[in-house]
């Protein structure tokens, strides 16, 4: 290979889609709109740019020149957030991962928990202070299945109580959760929430408590699954803190992180 052709070869990053993952993703992407100018950018490179921001935590404007212009990459991210394309793609691959593991695509059990994350000095909606954990920022409320795969995520101010966040979470449940019968939670969800859920849904909350004399870390049945999901999210630097102005953008990055994880599993 000549030196010139070597220089023109696109640079690969660890966050890029593999060929197998791209083959899975490409048929499900939204079709180009009719009319207007033909598309001039590679959708694969655009998605690789989104994954680069997710994994490395860089600013949009700091995207390396090997990707399309950062405004183009952000435009696709913003459009697909507004029309929930990433959430739709995420739900499709979640069903595939469950079926590959020998599970029904609709789970019967799950686990709910929250994760408090710090925010930056940038302004934005839904920010607060948790005096108990001494964290200023936001809180991610998630529902996962028994494989740790995400069902729903809601991002709120960190000052929102877990019980109130769970109500917001359950109101977003879709038909993909219609077979849920049991959801494991920790002691922070006790109280009126149990009755509220029993009156409105077909599933019940089961509280898994720590021993009163427990010191240090101890593995707890069922609850470890959602803690592992939080660990998966923290592998992406963009999610190590909440850098977003809007909570909806923060939710989209969570779906993006889980989508990348599942694509890598399916393409392996």
N, C-alpha and C positions, 0 to 999 in steps of 0.2 A: 504494500500500500504506500503510495506517494505521501510526502509530507503534507501537501496541499489537501488531498482527499482526507487525510487523517484529521486535519484541523476542521474540515467541514462536517465531520461526523458528529451527530448530536451527542451531547454529554449525558451520561446516565447517572441518576442519583438513587440512593437506597430507597427513597420514598416512591420511586416510579412504579407504575403498574407493570407487572410481568406480561408477557405475551398471552399466557393462559388467562390471566385476570381480565385483560383487555378483550379477549374473545368472548368472555362471559358478559362483560359490561356493554359492549358496543351494540348488540341487538336491542337492548332495552332503553337506550338513550332517546330523548325526544327527537322527533323528526324536524328537519329545518322548516321554517315557516315559508309559505308560498310567496312568491313575489320578492322584490328587492334584489340586492346584489348577492351573487353566489358566496358561500362561506369560503373564507380565505385562510382560516387558521385550522390547525389540526385539533380535533376534539380530544384526542388522547393526550396531546401536550398541554391542553388547557386543564384537563383533569389532573395530570401530573403536577401542574403548578399549584392546584388546590391542595393536593396531598403534601407538597413541599412546604407550604405555609403551615399546614396542620402539624406535620412531624417536627419541623425545625423551629416553629414559633416565630418566624420572621415576619416583618411588616409586609403588607401587600406591595408597597412601592419598592421593597428591597429584593423582589424576585430576581434571580440571576437572568442574564440576557438569553440563556439557552431556552427559556420559556417564552410564550407569547407575551406581548405587552401586559403589564400588570393590570391595567384598566380593563383589558379584555377578559382576563382570568377572573377578576373581581366581578365583572358584569355577569358572567355566566353563573358565578356563585350566588349573586344577588337574585337573579331571575329564578334559579332553581330553588332558592329558599322561599321566594314568594309563592311559587306554584306547587311547593312541597314535592318537587321531583326527587330530592335526596331521600326524603322520608319514604316515598313510594318504592324507590329502588332498594332502600334498606329493608323494607318489609318483605319484598320479593326474595331477596337472598337469605333473609332469616328463615323463611319457610324452607328454602332449599337446604340450608345447613341442618335444620332439624330433621328433615327427611333423610339426609345423608347419614345422620346419627341414629336412624331407626325410630325417630319420634314422629308423632302426628304434628302437622304444622300449627295446630292450635293447642297450646299447653293447658293443662288443668291445674297447675300450681305455679306459684311465683314468689318473689320476695321484693319487698319495698324497703328502701332506705334513702338517706340523703347524704350529700357530701358538701361541706362548706369550703369555699375557695376564696382566696383573696382577690381583690380587684386592684387595678392600677390607679394612678392619679387622674386618668382621663375621666371625663364626665360620662354619664349614662343613666339609663333608667334602672329601677329595681335594685338599688344598692342600700345596704344597711350595716348594722353592727350587732354581732352576737356577743353579749357580755360573758356568757358562760364559756365559750371557746376562745374568746378574745380575738375574733376574726372580723375584719371589716370587708364586706364583699357580697357575694351571692351564694345561693344554695342550689345544688342540683338534686332534684327529687326524681328517682328512677324506679321503675318497675321492671324486673328481669324475670325470665323463666328459669327453670331448674338447670339449664345449661349456661346461665349467665348472659344470655342474649337479651338485648334491650327490647322492651315492649313499648314503653312510653317514657319520655323525659319532660320535666317542667323545670325551668329556671326561674327562681324568685330572689327577692332580697334575702340575705342571710338571717334577717330578723324574723322571717316567717316561721312559725312553729311547724314541727314535722307533721302534726295532725292536720293543720290547715293546708300544708303542701300536699298531703296525701289526698285531700278532697279535690284539689285542683287536678291532681294526677288521675284520679278515678273518673273525673268528668270527661277526660279525653279518651277514655277507652273506646276502642272501635270493635267491629265485628271479629277482628283477629283474636280478641280476648274473650269471646263468647263462651268458651268452655271452662274458664277459670272457676275453680271451686274453693281453693285454699291459697291464702297469701300469708307468708311468714313475715313478721315485723318484730322490732325490738320494743323495749319498755316505753319508749317515748311516744308510742302510738296508742297507748292505753287511754281509756276514758270514754267520752261520748262518741268518739270516732267509731268504736266497735258497733254501737247501736245504729249509728248513721249508715254504716255500710250494710248492716243486716237488713235495714228497712228498704234499701234501694237496689241492692245487687244480689246476684245469685251465689256469690262467693262469701267466705268468712275469713276474718283476720285471726291468725294464730300467733300469740305472743311468745317469743323465745327470749327468756331472761338469763342474765348472768347471775352467778351465785353471789350472795351478799359479801362473802369473805374472800372473793376472788381478787388476786393481786397479779398485775401484769397481764400479758396477752394469753388468751386461751381460745382454742378453736371451739366455735359454737356451731351446733348442727343447723343446717339450712342457711344461716345468716352469712356463712363464709362465701357463699356463691356471689352475692351482690358486692361483697368487699373485693372479690377478685375482679369483678367488672370495673370497679373504680380503679383498680391497679392497671387494668388494660387502658383505661382512658388516660391515666397519668403517664403512659409511655409516650404520649404526644405532647410536645412542649407547649403547643398552643393552648392546651387544656390544663397545664400546670398551674395557671392562674386564669382568671376570667378577664380577657383583654377587650371584650366586645362592648360596644355602646348599647346595643339592644339585646335583651335576654333571648329573643327569637334567633338572633345570630349565634349566640352561645349554644342554644339547643341544636342548631343545624350542624355545628362542629362536632357535637356528640354523636349525631347520626352519621356524620362523615367518618369519624374515627371507627365506629362499629362496622360501617360498610367496608372500609379498607381491611379490617380484621377478617371479616367473613369472606371477602373476595380472595384473600391470601389462603384461607383454608380450603375454599372450593377449588382453587387453581393448583393446589399442592399435589 
